[in-house]
Protein backbone atom coordinates (compact mmCIF):
# COMPACT_ATOMS: atom_id res chain seq x y z
CA UNK A 1 0.00 0.00 0.00
CA UNK A 2 1.54 3.29 -1.14
CA UNK A 3 0.22 6.77 -0.35
CA UNK A 4 -1.13 9.01 -3.10
CA UNK A 5 -0.19 12.68 -3.01
CA UNK A 6 -3.43 14.51 -3.73
CA UNK A 7 -2.02 18.03 -4.05
CA UNK A 8 -1.43 18.53 -7.74
CA UNK A 9 -2.79 15.08 -8.63
CA UNK A 10 -4.68 15.00 -11.92
CA UNK A 11 -8.03 13.29 -11.36
CA UNK A 12 -10.81 12.31 -13.76
CA UNK A 13 -14.20 11.72 -12.10
CA UNK A 14 -17.13 10.30 -14.06
CA UNK A 15 -20.68 10.87 -12.88
CA UNK A 16 -19.54 14.12 -11.29
CA UNK A 17 -22.68 16.21 -11.77
CA UNK A 18 -24.42 15.09 -8.56
CA UNK A 19 -24.36 12.71 -5.62
CA UNK A 20 -21.11 11.08 -4.58
CA UNK A 21 -19.28 12.31 -7.68
CA UNK A 22 -20.10 15.93 -6.97
CA UNK A 23 -19.18 15.67 -3.29
CA UNK A 24 -15.93 13.90 -4.18
CA UNK A 25 -14.99 16.63 -6.67
CA UNK A 26 -15.44 19.35 -4.05
CA UNK A 27 -13.40 17.49 -1.44
CA UNK A 28 -10.58 16.51 -3.81
CA UNK A 29 -10.37 20.10 -5.05
CA UNK A 30 -9.99 21.27 -1.45
CA UNK A 31 -7.04 18.86 -1.16
CA UNK A 32 -5.36 20.55 -4.11
CA UNK A 33 -6.21 18.03 -6.84
CA UNK A 34 -6.59 19.19 -10.44
CA UNK A 35 -9.84 17.81 -11.80
CA UNK A 36 -11.59 16.80 -14.99
CA UNK A 37 -15.31 16.26 -14.44
CA UNK A 38 -17.37 14.08 -16.76
CA UNK A 39 -21.13 13.54 -16.94
CA UNK A 40 -24.07 14.03 -19.27
CA UNK A 41 -25.40 17.22 -17.68
CA UNK A 42 -22.95 19.87 -18.79
CA UNK A 43 -24.87 22.69 -17.09
CA UNK A 44 -24.52 21.04 -13.68
CA UNK A 45 -20.84 20.32 -14.35
CA UNK A 46 -20.23 23.98 -15.25
CA UNK A 47 -21.98 25.11 -12.07
CA UNK A 48 -19.84 22.73 -10.03
CA UNK A 49 -16.67 23.96 -11.73
CA UNK A 50 -17.67 27.55 -10.97
CA UNK A 51 -18.30 26.65 -7.31
CA UNK A 52 -14.90 25.02 -6.97
CA UNK A 53 -13.20 27.97 -8.66
CA UNK A 54 -15.05 30.47 -6.46
CA UNK A 55 -13.73 28.61 -3.41
CA UNK A 56 -10.19 29.45 -4.54
CA UNK A 57 -9.27 26.13 -6.11
CA UNK A 58 -8.16 25.30 -9.65
CA UNK A 59 -11.19 25.34 -11.94
CA UNK A 60 -11.92 21.80 -13.18
CA UNK A 61 -12.12 20.87 -16.83
CA UNK A 62 -15.71 20.11 -17.84
CA UNK A 63 -16.17 17.13 -20.17
CA UNK A 64 -19.74 16.45 -21.25
CA UNK A 65 -20.30 12.83 -22.30
CA UNK A 66 -22.89 10.05 -22.17
CA UNK A 67 -21.18 6.86 -21.07
CA UNK A 68 -24.25 4.81 -21.98
CA UNK A 69 -23.22 5.30 -25.60
CA UNK A 70 -20.79 2.68 -26.85
CA UNK A 71 -17.42 4.25 -27.63
CA UNK A 72 -17.95 7.34 -25.48
CA UNK A 73 -15.62 6.10 -22.74
CA UNK A 74 -12.83 5.27 -25.18
CA UNK A 75 -13.07 8.83 -26.52
CA UNK A 76 -13.23 10.38 -23.05
CA UNK A 77 -9.92 8.90 -21.90
CA UNK A 78 -7.59 10.63 -24.40
CA UNK A 79 -9.65 13.82 -24.17
CA UNK A 80 -9.24 13.95 -20.39
CA UNK A 81 -5.53 13.20 -20.61
CA UNK A 82 -5.12 16.10 -23.02
CA UNK A 83 -7.19 18.52 -20.93
CA UNK A 84 -5.22 17.61 -17.80
CA UNK A 85 -1.90 18.34 -19.43
CA UNK A 86 -0.87 14.95 -20.73
CA UNK A 87 -1.67 12.52 -17.94
CA UNK A 88 -4.08 11.20 -15.30
CA UNK A 89 -2.97 10.19 -11.83
CA UNK A 90 -6.35 8.97 -10.54
CA UNK A 91 -9.33 7.71 -12.53
CA UNK A 92 -12.59 7.48 -10.58
CA UNK A 93 -15.14 5.32 -12.41
CA UNK A 94 -18.11 6.60 -10.44
CA UNK A 95 -20.81 6.93 -13.11
CA UNK A 96 -23.68 4.53 -12.71
CA UNK A 97 -27.20 3.81 -13.92
CA UNK A 98 -29.98 1.52 -12.78
CA UNK A 99 -33.08 -0.13 -14.15
CA UNK A 100 -35.96 -1.33 -12.00
CA UNK A 101 -38.19 -4.01 -13.44
CA UNK A 102 -38.76 -7.68 -14.21
CA UNK A 103 -36.12 -9.43 -16.30
CA UNK A 104 -38.89 -11.36 -18.06
CA UNK A 105 -40.24 -8.08 -19.40
CA UNK A 106 -37.10 -6.06 -19.97
CA UNK A 107 -34.91 -8.91 -21.25
CA UNK A 108 -31.91 -7.57 -23.20
CA UNK A 109 -33.59 -4.38 -24.37
CA UNK A 110 -31.71 -1.17 -25.14
CA UNK A 111 -32.52 0.09 -21.64
CA UNK A 112 -30.97 -3.01 -20.09
CA UNK A 113 -27.90 -2.82 -22.30
CA UNK A 114 -27.34 0.84 -21.42
CA UNK A 115 -27.02 -0.15 -17.74
CA UNK A 116 -24.19 -2.53 -18.56
CA UNK A 117 -22.61 -0.03 -20.95
CA UNK A 118 -22.45 2.57 -18.17
CA UNK A 119 -21.69 0.32 -15.22
CA UNK A 120 -19.31 -2.21 -16.78
CA UNK A 121 -18.05 -1.47 -20.28
CA UNK A 122 -17.40 2.25 -19.74
CA UNK A 123 -15.13 1.70 -16.70
CA UNK A 124 -13.24 -1.04 -18.55
CA UNK A 125 -12.81 1.14 -21.64
CA UNK A 126 -11.72 4.18 -19.64
CA UNK A 127 -9.25 2.11 -17.67
CA UNK A 128 -7.71 0.73 -20.85
CA UNK A 129 -7.50 4.27 -22.24
CA UNK A 130 -5.59 5.76 -19.29
CA UNK A 131 -3.36 2.86 -18.21
CA UNK A 132 -0.64 3.52 -20.84
CA UNK A 133 -0.19 7.10 -19.60
CA UNK A 134 -0.09 5.89 -15.98
CA UNK A 135 2.53 3.25 -16.76
CA UNK A 136 4.62 5.81 -18.62
CA UNK A 137 4.42 8.14 -15.60
CA UNK A 138 5.26 5.31 -13.19
CA UNK A 139 2.23 5.93 -10.99
CA UNK A 140 -1.55 5.93 -10.98
CA UNK A 141 -4.73 4.68 -9.35
CA UNK A 142 -7.93 3.22 -10.78
CA UNK A 143 -10.97 3.68 -8.51
CA UNK A 144 -14.07 1.65 -9.37
CA UNK A 145 -17.31 2.32 -7.50
CA UNK A 146 -19.40 -0.83 -7.11
CA UNK A 147 -22.18 -1.47 -4.56
CA UNK A 148 -23.18 -3.71 -1.69
CA UNK A 149 -26.02 -4.93 -3.89
CA UNK A 150 -23.45 -7.18 -5.57
CA UNK A 151 -24.13 -9.47 -2.58
CA UNK A 152 -27.86 -8.75 -2.11
CA UNK A 153 -29.86 -10.05 -5.13
CA UNK A 154 -33.14 -8.20 -4.52
CA UNK A 155 -35.87 -8.97 -7.08
CA UNK A 156 -36.49 -6.41 -9.83
CA UNK A 157 -33.01 -4.95 -9.31
CA UNK A 158 -31.22 -7.73 -11.17
CA UNK A 159 -29.69 -5.52 -13.84
CA UNK A 160 -28.05 -3.16 -11.38
CA UNK A 161 -26.91 -6.02 -9.13
CA UNK A 162 -25.48 -8.03 -12.03
CA UNK A 163 -23.64 -5.06 -13.52
CA UNK A 164 -22.12 -4.05 -10.19
CA UNK A 165 -21.15 -7.66 -9.50
CA UNK A 166 -19.43 -7.79 -12.88
CA UNK A 167 -17.53 -4.57 -12.19
CA UNK A 168 -16.49 -5.84 -8.75
CA UNK A 169 -15.04 -9.05 -10.20
CA UNK A 170 -13.33 -7.16 -13.01
CA UNK A 171 -11.81 -4.80 -10.43
CA UNK A 172 -10.32 -7.67 -8.42
CA UNK A 173 -8.95 -9.26 -11.56
CA UNK A 174 -7.47 -5.93 -12.69
CA UNK A 175 -5.69 -5.56 -9.36
CA UNK A 176 -3.94 -8.88 -9.93
CA UNK A 177 -3.12 -7.99 -13.54
CA UNK A 178 -1.43 -4.79 -12.41
CA UNK A 179 0.28 -6.29 -9.36
CA UNK A 180 3.72 -5.93 -10.97
CA UNK A 181 3.21 -2.26 -11.82
CA UNK A 182 3.09 0.92 -9.70
CA UNK A 183 -0.63 1.35 -10.47
CA UNK A 184 -3.05 0.86 -7.59
CA UNK A 185 -6.62 -0.44 -7.94
CA UNK A 186 -9.23 0.60 -5.38
CA UNK A 187 -12.73 -0.85 -5.19
CA UNK A 188 -15.19 1.44 -3.42
CA UNK A 189 -18.26 -0.39 -2.11
CA UNK A 190 -20.82 2.14 -0.87
CA UNK A 191 -23.53 1.06 1.51
CA UNK A 192 -26.85 2.91 1.67
CA UNK A 193 -26.10 6.41 0.39
CA UNK A 194 -28.56 9.26 -0.02
CA UNK A 195 -28.38 9.70 -3.81
CA UNK A 196 -30.85 9.66 -6.69
CA UNK A 197 -29.77 6.13 -7.54
CA UNK A 198 -31.39 4.70 -4.39
CA UNK A 199 -33.99 2.69 -6.26
CA UNK A 200 -35.32 0.97 -3.13
CA UNK A 201 -38.02 3.65 -3.17
CA UNK A 202 -39.06 2.58 -6.68
CA UNK A 203 -39.80 -1.04 -5.80
CA UNK A 204 -43.49 -2.06 -5.68
CA UNK A 205 -43.67 -3.02 -2.02
CA UNK A 206 -46.56 -4.99 -0.57
CA UNK A 207 -47.68 -2.34 1.85
CA UNK A 208 -45.01 -0.05 3.24
CA UNK A 209 -41.32 -0.36 2.41
CA UNK A 210 -39.24 -2.18 5.04
CA UNK A 211 -37.25 -0.11 7.49
CA UNK A 212 -33.58 0.27 6.67
CA UNK A 213 -30.65 1.92 8.36
CA UNK A 214 -30.49 5.66 7.58
CA UNK A 215 -28.45 6.28 4.43
CA UNK A 216 -25.20 8.17 4.78
CA UNK A 217 -24.68 11.46 2.99
CA UNK A 218 -22.72 11.73 -0.28
CA UNK A 219 -20.31 14.01 1.60
CA UNK A 220 -19.56 11.33 4.19
CA UNK A 221 -19.01 8.75 1.46
CA UNK A 222 -16.75 11.14 -0.44
CA UNK A 223 -14.68 11.87 2.68
CA UNK A 224 -14.09 8.14 3.18
CA UNK A 225 -13.06 7.85 -0.48
CA UNK A 226 -10.57 10.71 -0.18
CA UNK A 227 -8.95 8.97 2.78
CA UNK A 228 -8.81 5.63 0.94
CA UNK A 229 -7.31 7.21 -2.18
CA UNK A 230 -4.69 9.16 -0.26
CA UNK A 231 -3.67 6.04 1.66
CA UNK A 232 -3.45 3.89 -1.47
CA UNK A 233 -6.00 1.37 -0.16
CA UNK A 234 -7.16 -1.64 -2.18
CA UNK A 235 -10.77 -1.59 -0.99
CA UNK A 236 -13.17 0.66 0.86
CA UNK A 237 -16.51 -0.57 2.20
CA UNK A 238 -18.40 2.26 3.85
CA UNK A 239 -20.19 2.35 6.23
CA UNK A 240 -18.29 -0.48 7.92
CA UNK A 241 -21.45 -2.52 8.65
CA UNK A 242 -21.86 -2.97 4.88
CA UNK A 243 -18.99 -5.45 5.09
CA UNK A 244 -21.36 -8.07 6.49
CA UNK A 245 -23.20 -9.07 3.28
CA UNK A 246 -20.06 -8.58 1.19
CA UNK A 247 -17.89 -10.86 3.34
CA UNK A 248 -20.67 -13.27 4.32
CA UNK A 249 -22.75 -13.85 1.16
CA UNK A 250 -25.25 -15.96 3.09
CA UNK A 251 -26.26 -12.79 4.95
CA UNK A 252 -26.83 -10.96 1.68
CA UNK A 253 -28.94 -13.80 0.33
CA UNK A 254 -30.98 -13.87 3.54
CA UNK A 255 -31.62 -10.14 3.38
CA UNK A 256 -32.63 -10.47 -0.26
CA UNK A 257 -35.00 -13.35 0.53
CA UNK A 258 -36.69 -11.48 3.37
CA UNK A 259 -36.95 -8.25 1.38
CA UNK A 260 -38.00 -10.10 -1.76
CA UNK A 261 -40.98 -11.61 0.02
CA UNK A 262 -42.31 -8.07 0.47
CA UNK A 263 -41.85 -7.02 -3.17
CA UNK A 264 -44.88 -7.32 -5.44
CA UNK A 265 -43.10 -9.26 -8.18
CA UNK A 266 -46.37 -10.52 -9.69
CA UNK A 267 -47.99 -7.13 -10.02
CA UNK A 268 -48.44 -5.31 -13.29
CA UNK A 269 -45.10 -3.51 -13.08
CA UNK A 270 -44.07 -1.35 -15.98
CA UNK A 271 -40.30 -1.19 -16.45
CA UNK A 272 -38.94 1.95 -14.85
CA UNK A 273 -35.86 3.24 -16.58
CA UNK A 274 -33.66 5.07 -14.07
CA UNK A 275 -30.70 6.40 -15.98
CA UNK A 276 -29.59 8.83 -13.31
CA UNK A 277 -26.28 10.66 -12.94
CA UNK A 278 -23.93 8.18 -14.37
CA UNK A 279 -22.32 7.50 -11.10
CA UNK A 280 -23.53 8.14 -9.64
CA UNK A 281 -24.10 7.47 -7.93
CA UNK A 282 -23.97 5.98 -6.98
CA UNK A 283 -23.69 6.55 -7.62
CA UNK A 284 -24.98 4.48 -5.87
CA UNK A 285 -25.85 1.94 -3.61
CA UNK A 286 -27.98 0.37 -1.08
C-alpha positions in Angstrom: 0.0 0.0 0.0 1.5 3.3 -1.1 0.2 6.8 -0.4 -1.1 9.0 -3.1 -0.2 12.7 -3.0 -3.4 14.5 -3.7 -2.0 18.0 -4.0 -1.4 18.5 -7.7 -2.8 15.1 -8.6 -4.7 15.0 -11.9 -8.0 13.3 -11.4 -10.8 12.3 -13.8 -14.2 11.7 -12.1 -17.1 10.3 -14.1 -20.7 10.9 -12.9 -19.5 14.1 -11.3 -22.7 16.2 -11.8 -24.4 15.1 -8.6 -24.4 12.7 -5.6 -21.1 11.1 -4.6 -19.3 12.3 -7.7 -20.1 15.9 -7.0 -19.2 15.7 -3.3 -15.9 13.9 -4.2 -15.0 16.6 -6.7 -15.4 19.3 -4.0 -13.4 17.5 -1.4 -10.6 16.5 -3.8 -10.4 20.1 -5.1 -10.0 21.3 -1.5 -7.0 18.9 -1.2 -5.4 20.5 -4.1 -6.2 18.0 -6.8 -6.6 19.2 -10.4 -9.8 17.8 -11.8 -11.6 16.8 -15.0 -15.3 16.3 -14.4 -17.4 14.1 -16.8 -21.1 13.5 -16.9 -24.1 14.0 -19.3 -25.4 17.2 -17.7 -23.0 19.9 -18.8 -24.9 22.7 -17.1 -24.5 21.0 -13.7 -20.8 20.3 -14.4 -20.2 24.0 -15.3 -22.0 25.1 -12.1 -19.8 22.7 -10.0 -16.7 24.0 -11.7 -17.7 27.6 -11.0 -18.3 26.7 -7.3 -14.9 25.0 -7.0 -13.2 28.0 -8.7 -15.1 30.5 -6.5 -13.7 28.6 -3.4 -10.2 29.5 -4.5 -9.3 26.1 -6.1 -8.2 25.3 -9.7 -11.2 25.3 -11.9 -11.9 21.8 -13.2 -12.1 20.9 -16.8 -15.7 20.1 -17.8 -16.2 17.1 -20.2 -19.7 16.4 -21.3 -20.3 12.8 -22.3 -22.9 10.1 -22.2 -21.2 6.9 -21.1 -24.3 4.8 -22.0 -23.2 5.3 -25.6 -20.8 2.7 -26.8 -17.4 4.2 -27.6 -18.0 7.3 -25.5 -15.6 6.1 -22.7 -12.8 5.3 -25.2 -13.1 8.8 -26.5 -13.2 10.4 -23.1 -9.9 8.9 -21.9 -7.6 10.6 -24.4 -9.6 13.8 -24.2 -9.2 14.0 -20.4 -5.5 13.2 -20.6 -5.1 16.1 -23.0 -7.2 18.5 -20.9 -5.2 17.6 -17.8 -1.9 18.3 -19.4 -0.9 15.0 -20.7 -1.7 12.5 -17.9 -4.1 11.2 -15.3 -3.0 10.2 -11.8 -6.3 9.0 -10.5 -9.3 7.7 -12.5 -12.6 7.5 -10.6 -15.1 5.3 -12.4 -18.1 6.6 -10.4 -20.8 6.9 -13.1 -23.7 4.5 -12.7 -27.2 3.8 -13.9 -30.0 1.5 -12.8 -33.1 -0.1 -14.2 -36.0 -1.3 -12.0 -38.2 -4.0 -13.4 -38.8 -7.7 -14.2 -36.1 -9.4 -16.3 -38.9 -11.4 -18.1 -40.2 -8.1 -19.4 -37.1 -6.1 -20.0 -34.9 -8.9 -21.3 -31.9 -7.6 -23.2 -33.6 -4.4 -24.4 -31.7 -1.2 -25.1 -32.5 0.1 -21.6 -31.0 -3.0 -20.1 -27.9 -2.8 -22.3 -27.3 0.8 -21.4 -27.0 -0.1 -17.7 -24.2 -2.5 -18.6 -22.6 0.0 -21.0 -22.4 2.6 -18.2 -21.7 0.3 -15.2 -19.3 -2.2 -16.8 -18.1 -1.5 -20.3 -17.4 2.2 -19.7 -15.1 1.7 -16.7 -13.2 -1.0 -18.6 -12.8 1.1 -21.6 -11.7 4.2 -19.6 -9.2 2.1 -17.7 -7.7 0.7 -20.8 -7.5 4.3 -22.2 -5.6 5.8 -19.3 -3.4 2.9 -18.2 -0.6 3.5 -20.8 -0.2 7.1 -19.6 -0.1 5.9 -16.0 2.5 3.3 -16.8 4.6 5.8 -18.6 4.4 8.1 -15.6 5.3 5.3 -13.2 2.2 5.9 -11.0 -1.5 5.9 -11.0 -4.7 4.7 -9.3 -7.9 3.2 -10.8 -11.0 3.7 -8.5 -14.1 1.6 -9.4 -17.3 2.3 -7.5 -19.4 -0.8 -7.1 -22.2 -1.5 -4.6 -23.2 -3.7 -1.7 -26.0 -4.9 -3.9 -23.4 -7.2 -5.6 -24.1 -9.5 -2.6 -27.9 -8.7 -2.1 -29.9 -10.0 -5.1 -33.1 -8.2 -4.5 -35.9 -9.0 -7.1 -36.5 -6.4 -9.8 -33.0 -5.0 -9.3 -31.2 -7.7 -11.2 -29.7 -5.5 -13.8 -28.0 -3.2 -11.4 -26.9 -6.0 -9.1 -25.5 -8.0 -12.0 -23.6 -5.1 -13.5 -22.1 -4.0 -10.2 -21.1 -7.7 -9.5 -19.4 -7.8 -12.9 -17.5 -4.6 -12.2 -16.5 -5.8 -8.8 -15.0 -9.1 -10.2 -13.3 -7.2 -13.0 -11.8 -4.8 -10.4 -10.3 -7.7 -8.4 -8.9 -9.3 -11.6 -7.5 -5.9 -12.7 -5.7 -5.6 -9.4 -3.9 -8.9 -9.9 -3.1 -8.0 -13.5 -1.4 -4.8 -12.4 0.3 -6.3 -9.4 3.7 -5.9 -11.0 3.2 -2.3 -11.8 3.1 0.9 -9.7 -0.6 1.3 -10.5 -3.0 0.9 -7.6 -6.6 -0.4 -7.9 -9.2 0.6 -5.4 -12.7 -0.8 -5.2 -15.2 1.4 -3.4 -18.3 -0.4 -2.1 -20.8 2.1 -0.9 -23.5 1.1 1.5 -26.8 2.9 1.7 -26.1 6.4 0.4 -28.6 9.3 0.0 -28.4 9.7 -3.8 -30.9 9.7 -6.7 -29.8 6.1 -7.5 -31.4 4.7 -4.4 -34.0 2.7 -6.3 -35.3 1.0 -3.1 -38.0 3.7 -3.2 -39.1 2.6 -6.7 -39.8 -1.0 -5.8 -43.5 -2.1 -5.7 -43.7 -3.0 -2.0 -46.6 -5.0 -0.6 -47.7 -2.3 1.9 -45.0 0.0 3.2 -41.3 -0.4 2.4 -39.2 -2.2 5.0 -37.3 -0.1 7.5 -33.6 0.3 6.7 -30.7 1.9 8.4 -30.5 5.7 7.6 -28.4 6.3 4.4 -25.2 8.2 4.8 -24.7 11.5 3.0 -22.7 11.7 -0.3 -20.3 14.0 1.6 -19.6 11.3 4.2 -19.0 8.8 1.5 -16.7 11.1 -0.4 -14.7 11.9 2.7 -14.1 8.1 3.2 -13.1 7.8 -0.5 -10.6 10.7 -0.2 -8.9 9.0 2.8 -8.8 5.6 0.9 -7.3 7.2 -2.2 -4.7 9.2 -0.3 -3.7 6.0 1.7 -3.5 3.9 -1.5 -6.0 1.4 -0.2 -7.2 -1.6 -2.2 -10.8 -1.6 -1.0 -13.2 0.7 0.9 -16.5 -0.6 2.2 -18.4 2.3 3.9 -20.2 2.4 6.2 -18.3 -0.5 7.9 -21.4 -2.5 8.6 -21.9 -3.0 4.9 -19.0 -5.4 5.1 -21.4 -8.1 6.5 -23.2 -9.1 3.3 -20.1 -8.6 1.2 -17.9 -10.9 3.3 -20.7 -13.3 4.3 -22.8 -13.8 1.2 -25.3 -16.0 3.1 -26.3 -12.8 5.0 -26.8 -11.0 1.7 -28.9 -13.8 0.3 -31.0 -13.9 3.5 -31.6 -10.1 3.4 -32.6 -10.5 -0.3 -35.0 -13.3 0.5 -36.7 -11.5 3.4 -37.0 -8.3 1.4 -38.0 -10.1 -1.8 -41.0 -11.6 0.0 -42.3 -8.1 0.5 -41.8 -7.0 -3.2 -44.9 -7.3 -5.4 -43.1 -9.3 -8.2 -46.4 -10.5 -9.7 -48.0 -7.1 -10.0 -48.4 -5.3 -13.3 -45.1 -3.5 -13.1 -44.1 -1.3 -16.0 -40.3 -1.2 -16.5 -38.9 1.9 -14.8 -35.9 3.2 -16.6 -33.7 5.1 -14.1 -30.7 6.4 -16.0 -29.6 8.8 -13.3 -26.3 10.7 -12.9 -23.9 8.2 -14.4 -22.3 7.5 -11.1 -23.5 8.1 -9.6 -24.1 7.5 -7.9 -24.0 6.0 -7.0 -23.7 6.5 -7.6 -25.0 4.5 -5.9 -25.8 1.9 -3.6 -28.0 0.4 -1.1 
